[in-house]
Amino acid sequence: MKKENQPQIDSPSYVLPALDDAYILSDSMRGVRFLLEYSKAEERLRSWGVRSTVVVFGSARILPGGSANPHATTSPLPPDAAPRPGRSSARLYDEARTLARIISERGGALVPDADGIRDNVIATGGGPGIMEAANRGAADAGAPSIGFNIRLPHEQEPNAFSTPDLTFQFHYFAMRKMHLAMRAAALVVFPGGFGTFDEFFEILTLVQTRKMRRVPIVCFDRHYWRKVTNFEALVEEGMIAPEDVNMVTYADGAEEAWDALVRGGLTVPPHRGAEPRSDVAP
């Protein structure tokens, strides 16, 4: 037999707000969901002592051994052109992995300071392709790395190399971008498509408008980026200032990219590097 007050007990209004999924997921609670997505990642990153990151962007379609995308093509080189170091998708994966290992070993992510603070921790979008390669390179070094995954209709899953405790999932692109940007001490952008462009130009805009301090930004594979962007044309048309072009440098190899990061102002804490590991499988 039901109690006299059963209708009151069964009413959706009687459910504790924190346990009421329908309420939490309602339009009126969007601001609260933003706060939750910010706070959960923020607390976990602080607990790991992550003070700064090196963000690596790039295509999810660049996979180990070559691209699995049936629509991907590699345009032939002109007959008189020298071979391009960065034109192979398999090589791009390997270079991203190597660069992330170098950054992790030399940049302060591997060995925290006396207060448990880690600098220049690799951060990616958490998925496959270049993101996987970068997380994998950090794992090769024995360093933590971050995966800022986004929930998509086709159910993106995290790659197997980001640190489990630092693998996050976001519903809102805006909050994901905020976490990618707010600790970024540098950015490396490998070839990619719409998503890579979106994230790359977000950081460029933040730096240009001084909403974010100037950080080194390295575009990996000169040929690709010179082909798909023309910043000089924007200067000629008066759409950006001549000095804005200098926000970006280019590299075709992992060591060259590391040198460009350091020359661009990446802070490398003293006595926090590590000797390269010799037990990492290729």
ROLOTOR-852541 format. One record per residue (C-alpha): residue number from 1; z, y, x. Coordinates in Angstrom, 2 decimals. Example, Ala and Ser with C-alpha at 12.3 -4.5 7.8 and 13.67 -1.06 7.14 Angstrom:
<nodes>
@nr 1 | w 7.80 | v -4.50 | u 12.30
@nr 2 | w 7.14 | v -1.06 | u 13.67
</nodes>
This chain:
<nodes>
@nr 1 | w 0.00 | v 0.00 | u 0.00
@nr 2 | w -0.96 | v 3.39 | u 1.30
@nr 3 | w 1.60 | v 6.08 | u 1.79
@nr 4 | w 1.59 | v 9.12 | u -0.42
@nr 5 | w 0.61 | v 11.25 | u 2.54
@nr 6 | w -2.20 | v 8.91 | u 3.72
@nr 7 | w -4.96 | v 11.42 | u 2.89
@nr 8 | w -3.22 | v 13.97 | u 5.09
@nr 9 | w -2.80 | v 11.45 | u 7.90
@nr 10 | w -6.46 | v 10.40 | u 7.65
@nr 11 | w -7.81 | v 13.95 | u 7.62
@nr 12 | w -9.84 | v 14.97 | u 10.68
@nr 13 | w -7.78 | v 18.15 | u 10.83
@nr 14 | w -4.67 | v 16.05 | u 11.57
@nr 15 | w -6.13 | v 14.51 | u 14.77
@nr 16 | w -4.73 | v 15.99 | u 17.96
@nr 17 | w -7.39 | v 18.43 | u 19.23
@nr 18 | w -7.50 | v 16.86 | u 22.69
@nr 19 | w -8.22 | v 13.47 | u 21.11
@nr 20 | w -10.71 | v 14.70 | u 18.52
@nr 21 | w -14.16 | v 13.94 | u 19.93
@nr 22 | w -15.97 | v 15.57 | u 17.04
@nr 23 | w -14.04 | v 18.78 | u 17.62
@nr 24 | w -14.35 | v 18.78 | u 21.41
@nr 25 | w -18.11 | v 18.23 | u 21.10
@nr 26 | w -18.62 | v 20.89 | u 18.45
@nr 27 | w -20.50 | v 24.13 | u 19.06
@nr 28 | w -17.32 | v 26.18 | u 18.89
@nr 29 | w -15.87 | v 24.28 | u 21.87
@nr 30 | w -18.81 | v 24.78 | u 24.23
@nr 31 | w -16.76 | v 27.22 | u 26.32
@nr 32 | w -13.99 | v 24.64 | u 26.65
@nr 33 | w -16.49 | v 22.03 | u 27.78
@nr 34 | w -17.77 | v 24.46 | u 30.41
@nr 35 | w -14.20 | v 24.89 | u 31.62
@nr 36 | w -13.64 | v 21.13 | u 31.74
@nr 37 | w -16.81 | v 20.56 | u 33.78
@nr 38 | w -15.76 | v 23.29 | u 36.20
@nr 39 | w -12.12 | v 22.21 | u 36.50
@nr 40 | w -12.55 | v 18.47 | u 36.92
@nr 41 | w -14.90 | v 18.78 | u 39.89
@nr 42 | w -12.94 | v 21.71 | u 41.34
@nr 43 | w -9.66 | v 19.80 | u 41.36
@nr 44 | w -11.19 | v 16.71 | u 42.96
@nr 45 | w -12.99 | v 18.73 | u 45.65
@nr 46 | w -9.78 | v 20.58 | u 46.47
@nr 47 | w -7.85 | v 17.31 | u 46.69
@nr 48 | w -10.36 | v 16.15 | u 49.33
@nr 49 | w -10.05 | v 19.42 | u 51.23
@nr 50 | w -13.72 | v 20.31 | u 50.83
@nr 51 | w -13.98 | v 23.95 | u 51.91
@nr 52 | w -17.72 | v 24.20 | u 52.53
@nr 53 | w -20.85 | v 22.14 | u 51.95
@nr 54 | w -24.37 | v 21.80 | u 53.24
@nr 55 | w -26.55 | v 21.31 | u 50.18
@nr 56 | w -29.64 | v 19.12 | u 50.41
@nr 57 | w -32.32 | v 19.37 | u 47.73
@nr 58 | w -35.52 | v 17.34 | u 47.42
@nr 59 | w -37.58 | v 15.03 | u 45.28
@nr 60 | w -36.15 | v 11.98 | u 43.55
@nr 61 | w -39.56 | v 10.35 | u 44.05
@nr 62 | w -39.41 | v 10.16 | u 47.86
@nr 63 | w -38.04 | v 6.68 | u 48.35
@nr 64 | w -37.35 | v 4.50 | u 51.41
@nr 65 | w -40.58 | v 2.92 | u 52.55
@nr 66 | w -42.71 | v 5.48 | u 50.69
@nr 67 | w -43.02 | v 7.05 | u 47.27
@nr 68 | w -42.92 | v 4.71 | u 44.28
@nr 69 | w -44.51 | v 7.39 | u 42.10
@nr 70 | w -48.02 | v 6.15 | u 41.12
@nr 71 | w -49.20 | v 9.75 | u 40.62
@nr 72 | w -48.11 | v 10.91 | u 44.08
@nr 73 | w -50.92 | v 11.60 | u 46.52
@nr 74 | w -51.00 | v 12.80 | u 50.08
@nr 75 | w -53.87 | v 15.18 | u 50.68
@nr 76 | w -55.97 | v 14.26 | u 53.72
@nr 77 | w -55.69 | v 16.38 | u 56.83
@nr 78 | w -58.64 | v 18.54 | u 57.84
@nr 79 | w -60.66 | v 16.89 | u 60.64
@nr 80 | w -59.52 | v 19.44 | u 63.22
@nr 81 | w -55.85 | v 19.46 | u 62.19
@nr 82 | w -53.06 | v 17.98 | u 64.25
@nr 83 | w -51.00 | v 15.26 | u 62.51
@nr 84 | w -48.17 | v 16.69 | u 60.44
@nr 85 | w -44.72 | v 15.35 | u 61.33
@nr 86 | w -43.49 | v 15.69 | u 57.75
@nr 87 | w -46.39 | v 14.36 | u 55.68
@nr 88 | w -45.20 | v 10.77 | u 55.16
@nr 89 | w -42.82 | v 10.29 | u 52.23
@nr 90 | w -41.14 | v 7.40 | u 54.03
@nr 91 | w -40.58 | v 9.66 | u 57.02
@nr 92 | w -39.13 | v 12.40 | u 54.81
@nr 93 | w -36.53 | v 9.95 | u 53.52
@nr 94 | w -35.66 | v 8.89 | u 57.07
@nr 95 | w -35.48 | v 12.50 | u 58.30
@nr 96 | w -33.18 | v 13.49 | u 55.43
@nr 97 | w -30.93 | v 10.56 | u 56.23
@nr 98 | w -30.88 | v 11.43 | u 59.94
@nr 99 | w -30.23 | v 15.12 | u 59.31
@nr 100 | w -27.32 | v 14.39 | u 56.96
@nr 101 | w -25.79 | v 12.11 | u 59.58
@nr 102 | w -26.16 | v 14.81 | u 62.24
@nr 103 | w -24.60 | v 17.46 | u 59.98
@nr 104 | w -21.73 | v 15.14 | u 59.10
@nr 105 | w -21.04 | v 14.21 | u 62.72
@nr 106 | w -21.30 | v 17.71 | u 64.17
@nr 107 | w -20.36 | v 20.00 | u 61.31
@nr 108 | w -16.75 | v 19.15 | u 60.48
@nr 109 | w -17.09 | v 16.79 | u 57.51
@nr 110 | w -16.20 | v 13.67 | u 59.44
@nr 111 | w -12.97 | v 14.90 | u 60.99
@nr 112 | w -10.73 | v 17.20 | u 58.91
@nr 113 | w -8.62 | v 19.86 | u 60.59
@nr 114 | w -4.83 | v 19.76 | u 60.85
@nr 115 | w -4.53 | v 20.97 | u 57.25
@nr 116 | w -6.90 | v 18.30 | u 55.94
@nr 117 | w -9.78 | v 20.76 | u 55.46
@nr 118 | w -13.36 | v 19.53 | u 55.76
@nr 119 | w -16.35 | v 21.78 | u 56.35
@nr 120 | w -20.08 | v 21.30 | u 55.90
@nr 121 | w -19.75 | v 18.25 | u 53.67
@nr 122 | w -23.14 | v 17.00 | u 52.46
@nr 123 | w -23.72 | v 17.78 | u 48.77
@nr 124 | w -26.69 | v 16.61 | u 46.70
@nr 125 | w -27.73 | v 16.18 | u 43.10
@nr 126 | w -26.47 | v 12.61 | u 43.35
@nr 127 | w -29.65 | v 10.78 | u 42.35
@nr 128 | w -32.34 | v 8.79 | u 44.18
@nr 129 | w -34.93 | v 9.90 | u 46.72
@nr 130 | w -34.00 | v 12.69 | u 49.12
@nr 131 | w -30.59 | v 12.95 | u 47.44
@nr 132 | w -29.88 | v 9.29 | u 48.18
@nr 133 | w -31.13 | v 9.70 | u 51.74
@nr 134 | w -28.75 | v 12.60 | u 52.41
@nr 135 | w -25.73 | v 10.84 | u 50.90
@nr 136 | w -26.70 | v 7.75 | u 52.87
@nr 137 | w -26.85 | v 9.68 | u 56.13
@nr 138 | w -23.32 | v 10.98 | u 55.58
@nr 139 | w -22.18 | v 7.42 | u 54.85
@nr 140 | w -23.85 | v 6.28 | u 58.09
@nr 141 | w -21.57 | v 8.70 | u 59.93
@nr 142 | w -18.52 | v 7.50 | u 58.01
@nr 143 | w -18.15 | v 10.93 | u 56.38
@nr 144 | w -17.61 | v 11.76 | u 52.70
@nr 145 | w -20.42 | v 13.30 | u 50.67
@nr 146 | w -20.77 | v 14.73 | u 47.19
@nr 147 | w -23.07 | v 13.77 | u 44.33
@nr 148 | w -23.40 | v 16.35 | u 41.54
@nr 149 | w -25.23 | v 14.26 | u 38.95
@nr 150 | w -26.70 | v 15.63 | u 35.73
@nr 151 | w -26.78 | v 13.71 | u 32.47
@nr 152 | w -30.42 | v 13.35 | u 31.40
@nr 153 | w -32.19 | v 11.64 | u 28.47
@nr 154 | w -33.49 | v 8.92 | u 30.81
@nr 155 | w -29.94 | v 8.28 | u 32.06
@nr 156 | w -29.92 | v 9.26 | u 35.71
@nr 157 | w -27.51 | v 7.07 | u 37.64
@nr 158 | w -25.70 | v 8.00 | u 40.84
@nr 159 | w -27.01 | v 6.59 | u 44.07
@nr 160 | w -24.88 | v 4.04 | u 45.89
@nr 161 | w -24.03 | v 6.27 | u 48.90
@nr 162 | w -22.14 | v 9.30 | u 47.61
@nr 163 | w -18.36 | v 9.01 | u 47.95
@nr 164 | w -17.14 | v 7.48 | u 44.66
@nr 165 | w -14.26 | v 9.97 | u 44.39
@nr 166 | w -16.74 | v 12.82 | u 44.85
@nr 167 | w -19.41 | v 11.57 | u 42.45
@nr 168 | w -19.53 | v 13.79 | u 39.37
@nr 169 | w -21.53 | v 13.96 | u 36.15
@nr 170 | w -22.42 | v 17.21 | u 34.37
@nr 171 | w -23.92 | v 17.94 | u 30.98
@nr 172 | w -24.66 | v 21.59 | u 31.76
@nr 173 | w -27.19 | v 22.46 | u 34.44
@nr 174 | w -25.53 | v 25.86 | u 34.78
@nr 175 | w -22.15 | v 24.41 | u 35.76
@nr 176 | w -23.77 | v 21.91 | u 38.10
@nr 177 | w -25.65 | v 24.75 | u 39.81
@nr 178 | w -22.44 | v 26.72 | u 40.14
@nr 179 | w -20.73 | v 23.86 | u 41.96
@nr 180 | w -23.78 | v 23.36 | u 44.19
@nr 181 | w -23.75 | v 27.05 | u 45.14
@nr 182 | w -20.10 | v 28.09 | u 45.30
@nr 183 | w -19.15 | v 26.19 | u 48.49
@nr 184 | w -22.60 | v 26.15 | u 50.10
@nr 185 | w -22.55 | v 27.17 | u 53.76
@nr 186 | w -26.23 | v 26.23 | u 54.15
@nr 187 | w -29.17 | v 24.80 | u 52.25
@nr 188 | w -31.88 | v 22.37 | u 53.33
@nr 189 | w -34.81 | v 21.97 | u 50.93
@nr 190 | w -37.09 | v 18.97 | u 51.30
@nr 191 | w -40.38 | v 18.69 | u 49.39
@nr 192 | w -39.85 | v 18.34 | u 45.66
@nr 193 | w -41.01 | v 19.32 | u 42.21
@nr 194 | w -39.75 | v 21.45 | u 39.33
@nr 195 | w -36.09 | v 20.53 | u 39.79
@nr 196 | w -36.16 | v 21.25 | u 43.51
@nr 197 | w -37.93 | v 24.57 | u 42.92
@nr 198 | w -35.41 | v 25.52 | u 40.24
@nr 199 | w -32.43 | v 24.88 | u 42.49
@nr 200 | w -34.09 | v 26.40 | u 45.58
@nr 201 | w -35.01 | v 29.65 | u 43.85
@nr 202 | w -31.59 | v 29.84 | u 42.22
@nr 203 | w -30.00 | v 30.00 | u 45.68
@nr 204 | w -32.66 | v 32.43 | u 46.95
@nr 205 | w -31.97 | v 34.74 | u 44.01
@nr 206 | w -28.21 | v 34.59 | u 44.49
@nr 207 | w -28.58 | v 35.50 | u 48.17
@nr 208 | w -31.19 | v 38.19 | u 47.51
@nr 209 | w -29.01 | v 39.87 | u 44.85
@nr 210 | w -25.88 | v 39.47 | u 47.01
@nr 211 | w -24.12 | v 37.39 | u 44.38
@nr 212 | w -23.75 | v 34.90 | u 47.22
@nr 213 | w -23.25 | v 35.52 | u 50.91
@nr 214 | w -26.27 | v 34.99 | u 53.10
@nr 215 | w -26.49 | v 31.40 | u 54.31
@nr 216 | w -29.10 | v 29.62 | u 56.42
@nr 217 | w -31.89 | v 28.18 | u 54.24
@nr 218 | w -34.23 | v 25.67 | u 55.88
@nr 219 | w -37.40 | v 24.37 | u 54.23
@nr 220 | w -38.25 | v 20.96 | u 55.64
@nr 221 | w -41.99 | v 20.23 | u 56.22
@nr 222 | w -43.76 | v 23.48 | u 57.00
@nr 223 | w -47.11 | v 22.30 | u 55.68
@nr 224 | w -45.74 | v 21.45 | u 52.26
@nr 225 | w -43.80 | v 24.66 | u 51.77
@nr 226 | w -46.53 | v 26.90 | u 53.18
@nr 227 | w -48.95 | v 25.19 | u 50.81
@nr 228 | w -46.90 | v 25.42 | u 47.61
@nr 229 | w -45.25 | v 28.82 | u 48.18
@nr 230 | w -46.67 | v 32.09 | u 49.45
@nr 231 | w -43.83 | v 34.52 | u 50.02
@nr 232 | w -46.13 | v 36.84 | u 51.97
@nr 233 | w -48.24 | v 37.28 | u 48.84
@nr 234 | w -45.12 | v 38.35 | u 46.94
@nr 235 | w -44.51 | v 40.98 | u 49.62
@nr 236 | w -48.13 | v 42.16 | u 49.40
@nr 237 | w -47.82 | v 42.50 | u 45.63
@nr 238 | w -44.57 | v 44.42 | u 45.98
@nr 239 | w -42.53 | v 41.77 | u 44.17
@nr 240 | w -40.06 | v 41.16 | u 47.01
@nr 241 | w -39.04 | v 43.16 | u 50.06
@nr 242 | w -40.47 | v 42.22 | u 53.48
@nr 243 | w -37.00 | v 41.25 | u 54.72
@nr 244 | w -36.62 | v 38.76 | u 51.87
@nr 245 | w -39.10 | v 36.47 | u 53.63
@nr 246 | w -36.61 | v 36.14 | u 56.47
@nr 247 | w -34.14 | v 34.34 | u 54.23
@nr 248 | w -36.11 | v 31.14 | u 54.84
@nr 249 | w -36.85 | v 29.22 | u 58.04
@nr 250 | w -38.87 | v 26.02 | u 58.49
@nr 251 | w -38.46 | v 22.70 | u 60.29
@nr 252 | w -40.34 | v 19.42 | u 60.68
@nr 253 | w -37.64 | v 17.26 | u 62.23
@nr 254 | w -33.94 | v 16.56 | u 61.84
@nr 255 | w -32.89 | v 18.04 | u 65.18
@nr 256 | w -35.10 | v 21.08 | u 64.61
@nr 257 | w -33.50 | v 21.58 | u 61.20
@nr 258 | w -30.00 | v 21.30 | u 62.69
@nr 259 | w -30.88 | v 23.88 | u 65.34
@nr 260 | w -32.24 | v 26.19 | u 62.62
@nr 261 | w -29.01 | v 25.87 | u 60.65
@nr 262 | w -26.90 | v 26.77 | u 63.67
@nr 263 | w -29.17 | v 29.66 | u 64.66
@nr 264 | w -29.02 | v 30.87 | u 61.07
@nr 265 | w -25.25 | v 31.16 | u 61.21
@nr 266 | w -23.84 | v 27.80 | u 60.11
@nr 267 | w -20.23 | v 27.77 | u 61.28
@nr 268 | w -19.40 | v 24.64 | u 63.24
@nr 269 | w -15.64 | v 24.24 | u 63.67
@nr 270 | w -14.68 | v 23.53 | u 67.31
@nr 271 | w -13.47 | v 20.09 | u 68.35
@nr 272 | w -14.30 | v 18.56 | u 64.99
@nr 273 | w -17.47 | v 16.73 | u 65.83
@nr 274 | w -17.82 | v 13.06 | u 66.63
@nr 275 | w -19.88 | v 10.86 | u 68.90
@nr 276 | w -22.87 | v 9.37 | u 67.07
@nr 277 | w -22.17 | v 5.89 | u 65.70
@nr 278 | w -24.13 | v 3.07 | u 67.30
@nr 279 | w -23.34 | v 0.48 | u 64.63
@nr 280 | w -25.43 | v 2.02 | u 61.84
@nr 281 | w -28.30 | v -0.09 | u 60.59
@nr 282 | w -31.68 | v 1.69 | u 60.65
</nodes>
